[in-house]
């Protein structure tokens, strides 16, 4: 069985498959648009059934984040949503975990940290205040 992310406590969410949004760049597995306390929340998610390679994950998350903001712009959505970069893996090698937790990705002037978690985690546990 592959890696999954549970959407418990999110009554409404739209999940887009990353490769369907853009097939010409390395792309995250999915982008989740949800509402939390009246605010648009965008989660760019990479799911790894094997150990995660930090540099590849960072590239996929960055491309996914840019694509998610473009989708919001085209749909007339929030210009500055809460944006989370999440990578789930079945197992973490210590060096890769260290690299990914120290990694910051700059998206349109916003410096974002990558949030690592284990496969099967709930989005409400990953996002602060959910």
Residue pairs with C-beta under 8 A, 6 or more apart in sequence:
2 47
2 49
2 119
3 47
3 48
3 49
3 88
3 89
3 90
3 119
3 120
4 47
4 88
4 119
4 120
5 32
5 45
5 47
5 86
5 88
5 119
5 120
5 121
5 122
5 123
6 120
6 121
6 122
6 123
7 13
7 15
7 32
7 34
7 122
7 123
8 122
8 123
8 124
9 122
9 123
9 124
9 130
10 34
10 35
10 36
10 123
10 124
10 130
12 34
12 35
13 32
13 33
13 34
14 32
14 33
14 34
15 30
15 31
15 32
15 33
16 30
16 31
16 32
16 33
16 71
17 29
17 30
18 27
18 28
18 29
18 30
18 31
18 60
18 64
18 67
19 27
21 27
21 31
21 64
21 67
21 71
22 63
22 67
25 63
26 56
26 59
26 60
26 63
27 60
27 63
27 64
27 67
28 44
28 45
28 46
28 60
28 61
28 63
28 64
29 45
29 46
29 47
29 60
30 45
30 47
31 42
31 43
31 44
31 45
31 64
31 67
31 68
31 71
32 41
32 42
32 43
32 45
32 123
33 40
33 41
33 42
33 68
33 71
33 72
33 77
34 40
34 41
34 43
34 123
35 41
36 82
36 127
36 129
36 130
39 78
39 81
39 82
40 72
40 77
40 78
40 81
40 82
41 81
41 82
41 84
41 127
42 65
42 68
42 69
42 72
42 81
42 82
42 83
42 84
43 83
43 84
43 86
43 123
43 127
44 61
44 64
44 65
44 68
44 83
44 84
44 85
44 86
45 64
45 86
45 87
45 88
46 52
46 57
46 60
46 61
46 64
46 86
46 87
46 88
47 87
47 88
47 119
48 57
48 87
48 88
48 89
48 90
48 119
49 89
49 90
49 119
50 89
50 90
50 91
51 89
51 91
51 92
51 93
51 96
52 87
52 89
52 92
52 96
52 100
52 116
53 96
54 96
54 99
54 100
54 103
57 87
57 100
57 114
58 100
58 103
58 105
58 114
61 85
61 87
61 105
61 114
62 105
62 107
65 83
65 85
65 105
65 107
65 112
66 107
66 108
68 83
69 81
69 83
69 107
69 108
71 77
72 78
72 79
72 81
73 79
83 107
83 110
83 112
84 112
84 115
84 126
84 127
85 105
85 112
85 113
85 114
85 115
86 114
86 115
86 116
86 117
86 123
86 126
87 100
87 114
87 115
87 116
87 117
88 116
88 117
88 118
88 119
88 120
88 121
89 116
89 118
89 119
90 118
90 119
92 116
92 118
97 116
100 114
100 116
101 113
101 114
101 116
103 113
103 114
104 111
104 112
104 113
104 114
105 111
105 112
105 114
106 112
115 126
117 125
117 126
123 130
124 130
